[in-house]
Amino acid sequence: MPNYKTHLLVSLILSLSLFFVFYYYKKLTLSQLIFLPYILFLGIIPDIDTKKSLARKMMNIGFLSSILILFGMFYILLEIKYLIIITIFSIIILFIYKLPHRGMTHNLLFGLLMTFFLFFISPYLFIISYISFLSHLAFDKII
């Protein structure tokens, strides 16, 4: 079974290759490389349902940081919308902790949900990000 390094390496090779093909044909700009960390994250995100995965650790840090920032904003601004967002983040975290490995996160629909917003930025970024996600699924099946 491939580890996160394998998934990241495959994702990096595929993503950069596709990015520069689209760049060559003037479909993307170099400034859109800013999305590369997220695209690489998509290469490991299916393992977010595994307790010791890098994706889970990154999610924990990201969600905890976001919750603390939002709580601070609520404390300063006293706007209820920040408490609602904190509640939603907390529910998402609890939901992810209960997922079985290779369940919902190893699903084509989950990949579409995680990449769909990039379609509005550039359909080519969407293609690259979805292929990054699919590379994880393919390597889990092949190796």
VEXKE-927836 format. One record per residue: x, y, z of N, C-alpha, C in turn. Coordinates in steps of 0.02 Angstrom, whole numbers, padded with zeros to 5 digits, always signed. Layout:
! residues N
XYZXYZXYZ;...
END
This chain:
! residues 143
+00042-00059+00000+00000+00000+00000+00045+00062+00000;+00031+00110-00045+00072+00170-00048+00062+00214+00013;+00115+00249+00032+00109+00295+00088+00098+00366+00061;+00095+00415+00106+00080+00483+00084+00134+00511+00039;+00196+00490+00047+00250+00515+00004+00239+00493-00068;+00218+00432-00078+00204+00407-00145+00146+00446-00176;+00094+00455-00138+00036+00492-00163+00055+00564-00180;+00095+00595-00138+00116+00664-00152+00160+00668-00213;+00207+00621-00220+00252+00621-00277+00214+00612-00343;+00169+00563-00345+00129+00551-00405+00086+00613-00420;+00056+00640-00369+00014+00699-00377+00055+00758-00403;+00115+00766-00377+00159+00821-00399+00178+00813-00472;+00199+00753-00491+00220+00741-00560+00162+00752-00609;+00105+00723-00593+00047+00732-00637+00024+00805-00640;+00020+00836-00582-00005+00905-00579+00040+00953-00616;+00105+00949-00604+00151+00995-00638+00153+00981-00713;+00151+00918-00731+00152+00901-00803+00091+00931-00838;+00033+00919-00809-00028+00946-00839-00029+01022-00837;-00006+01050-00782-00006+01123-00776+00035+01154-00832;+00095+01127-00844+00137+01157-00895+00113+01143-00966;+00078+01089-00976+00045+01077-01041-00008+01131-01052;-00050+01142-01002-00101+01194-01009-00070+01264-01014;-00016+01274-00978+00019+01339-00981+00047+01349-01052;+00076+01298-01081+00105+01302-01148+00051+01322-01198;-00009+01295-01190-00063+01312-01236-00103+01373-01213;-00074+01410-01166-00102+01474-01142-00172+01467-01110;-00183+01411-01077-00246+01400-01042-00240+01419-00968;-00179+01420-00942-00166+01438-00873-00109+01488-00871;-00104+01525-00816-00048+01572-00805-00005+01546-00748;+00056+01570-00745+00101+01549-00692+00075+01569-00623;+00037+01624-00619+00010+01645-00554-00038+01594-00526;-00066+01552-00568-00114+01501-00544-00078+01442-00511;-00012+01443-00511+00025+01393-00473+00012+01399-00398;-00017+01455-00378-00033+01465-00307-00080+01411-00281;-00117+01379-00327-00163+01325-00307-00128+01258-00300;-00064+01254-00316-00029+01190-00314-00030+01157-00246;-00020+01192-00190-00024+01157-00125-00092+01124-00114;-00146+01158-00132-00212+01127-00125-00219+01067-00171;-00195+01074-00232-00198+01018-00280-00159+00958-00254;-00101+00971-00224-00061+00915-00195-00097+00886-00135;-00129+00928-00095-00167+00904-00038-00222+00857-00061;-00251+00870-00119-00303+00826-00146-00276+00757-00161;-00211+00751-00171-00180+00686-00183-00177+00643-00121;-00182+00674-00063-00180+00635+00000-00245+00638+00039;-00292+00681+00018-00353+00691+00058-00397+00629+00065;-00396+00582+00018-00438+00523+00031-00420+00485+00095;-00358+00492+00118-00337+00459+00179-00353+00499+00242;-00393+00550+00235-00412+00591+00293-00451+00550+00344;-00477+00493+00322-00515+00449+00366-00470+00400+00404;-00404+00407+00397-00356+00365+00433-00325+00406+00489;-00325+00379+00550-00304+00417+00609-00234+00445+00605;-00187+00408+00576-00117+00430+00576-00095+00462+00510;-00142+00480+00467-00123+00506+00402-00102+00579+00406;-00059+00599+00359-00038+00668+00355-00097+00714+00341;-00143+00691+00299-00202+00731+00283-00243+00746+00346;-00251+00696+00389-00289+00706+00451-00253+00756+00497;-00186+00749+00502-00148+00796+00544-00155+00867+00517;-00150+00874+00451-00157+00941+00421-00228+00968+00432;-00278+00925+00426-00346+00946+00437-00356+00968+00510;-00329+00929+00556-00336+00947+00627-00307+01016+00640;-00247+01029+00615-00214+01094+00626-00255+01149+00593;-00277+01136+00530-00315+01187+00494-00382+01203+00527;-00419+01151+00546-00484+01163+00577-00476+01195+00646;-00427+01172+00685-00417+01201+00751-00398+01275+00745;-00353+01290+00699-00334+01360+00688-00394+01402+00667;-00433+01375+00621-00492+01412+00597-00542+01424+00653;-00554+01373+00693-00601+01380+00749-00576+01432+00798;-00512+01432+00814-00485+01482+00860-00491+01552+00832;-00476+01560+00768-00483+01626+00736-00555+01649+00736;-00601+01604+00718-00672+01621+00716-00699+01637+00786;-00675+01600+00837-00696+01614+00905-00672+01683+00926;-00610+01700+00907-00584+01766+00921-00624+01821+00886;-00644+01808+00824-00685+01856+00788-00753+01864+00821;-00782+01809+00844-00846+01813+00879-00838+01854+00943;-00785+01841+00980-00773+01876+01043-00765+01951+01032;-00731+01969+00978-00719+02040+00964-00781+02073+00933;-00811+02040+00884-00865+02071+00845-00935+02054+00870;-00940+02002+00911-01005+01979+00938-01057+01966+00883;-01035+01933+00829-01080+01915+00775-01092+01839+00777;-01155+01820+00777-01174+01750+00785-01151+01706+00727;-01140+01736+00668-01121+01695+00611-01055+01658+00623;-01012+01686+00664-00949+01652+00679-00960+01591+00723;-01008+01595+00769-01025+01536+00809-01057+01481+00766;-01095+01502+00717-01126+01453+00671-01072+01417+00631;-01023+01454+00606-00968+01424+00568-00928+01378+00612;-00915+01398+00674-00879+01354+00721-00917+01289+00731;-00981+01294+00738-01023+01234+00747-01019+01189+00686;-01023+01218+00627-01019+01179+00565-00951+01145+00560;-00896+01181+00574-00829+01151+00573-00825+01093+00622;-00853+01103+00681-00850+01050+00732-00888+00988+00710;-00945+00997+00679-00985+00940+00654-00946+00904+00599;-00914+00941+00555-00875+00911+00501-00819+00869+00530;-00784+00895+00580-00729+00858+00612-00755+00794+00643;-00809+00798+00680-00838+00738+00712-00860+00688+00660;-00888+00711+00605-00910+00667+00551-00850+00631+00520;-00797+00667+00507-00737+00637+00476-00706+00586+00523;-00706+00599+00587-00677+00551+00635-00714+00485+00635;-00777+00485+00616-00818+00424+00618-00818+00386+00552;-00786+00412+00501-00786+00379+00435-00743+00316+00436;-00767+00263+00404-00725+00203+00396-00673+00215+00342;-00614+00183+00349-00562+00192+00299-00585+00165+00231;-00567+00201+00180-00587+00186+00111-00663+00186+00102;-00694+00230+00140-00766+00237+00134-00782+00296+00089;-00817+00345+00116-00840+00401+00076-00784+00442+00044;-00727+00446+00076-00673+00488+00050-00637+00456-00010;-00645+00392-00019-00618+00358-00078-00673+00349-00130;-00705+00403-00146-00764+00402-00187-00757+00457-00240;-00780+00444-00301-00775+00494-00355-00815+00557-00339;-00873+00549-00307-00914+00607-00289-00879+00651-00238;-00845+00620-00189-00807+00660-00141-00754+00701-00176;-00721+00672-00225-00671+00708-00264-00701+00767-00301;-00760+00757-00330-00793+00812-00364-00811+00868-00315;-00835+00850-00256-00853+00901-00206-00791+00941-00184;-00734+00907-00179-00673+00940-00155-00641+00983-00210;-00657+00971-00273-00624+01007-00327-00670+01054-00366;-00735+01048-00355-00783+01083-00398-00774+01159-00398;-00757+01189-00342-00751+01262-00340-00696+01287-00386;-00646+01246-00399-00592+01267-00444-00617+01274-00516;-00672+01242-00533-00700+01248-00600-00718+01321-00614;-00739+01358-00563-00759+01427-00572-00699+01473-00580;-00641+01450-00557-00579+01488-00566-00551+01473-00635;-00546+01408-00650-00522+01386-00715-00540+01312-00724;-00573+01296-00779-00589+01225-00791-00526+01182-00794;-00471+01212-00813-00408+01175-00819-00379+01158-00750;-00387+01205-00703-00367+01191-00634-00411+01135-00605;-00475+01137-00622-00520+01084-00599-00497+01016-00626;-00479+01013-00689-00456+00950-00719-00393+00925-00683;-00346+00970-00673-00283+00950-00639-00298+00926-00569;-00339+00962-00532-00353+00944-00462-00390+00877-00458;-00436+00866-00504-00474+00803-00502-00429+00744-00520;-00384+00755-00567-00336+00702-00584-00289+00688-00526;-00271+00739-00488-00230+00730-00428-00267+00685-00379;-00331+00699-00369-00372+00658-00324-00377+00587-00351;-00391+00580-00415-00398+00514-00446-00334+00473-00442;-00276+00507-00444-00212+00471-00440-00208+00433-00374;-00235+00462-00321-00235+00428-00256-00276+00364-00260;-00336+00370-00288-00380+00312-00294-00348+00258-00337;-00317+00279-00392-00286+00231-00438-00228+00194-00404;-00186+00231-00368-00129+00198-00335-00151+00153-00278;-00204+00171-00245-00230+00126-00193-00256+00061-00223;-00283+00063-00282-00310+00003-00315-00254-00038-00347;-00205-00004-00377-00152-00039-00416-00100-00070-00371;-00078-00033-00322-00021-00056-00281-00046-00091-00219;
END
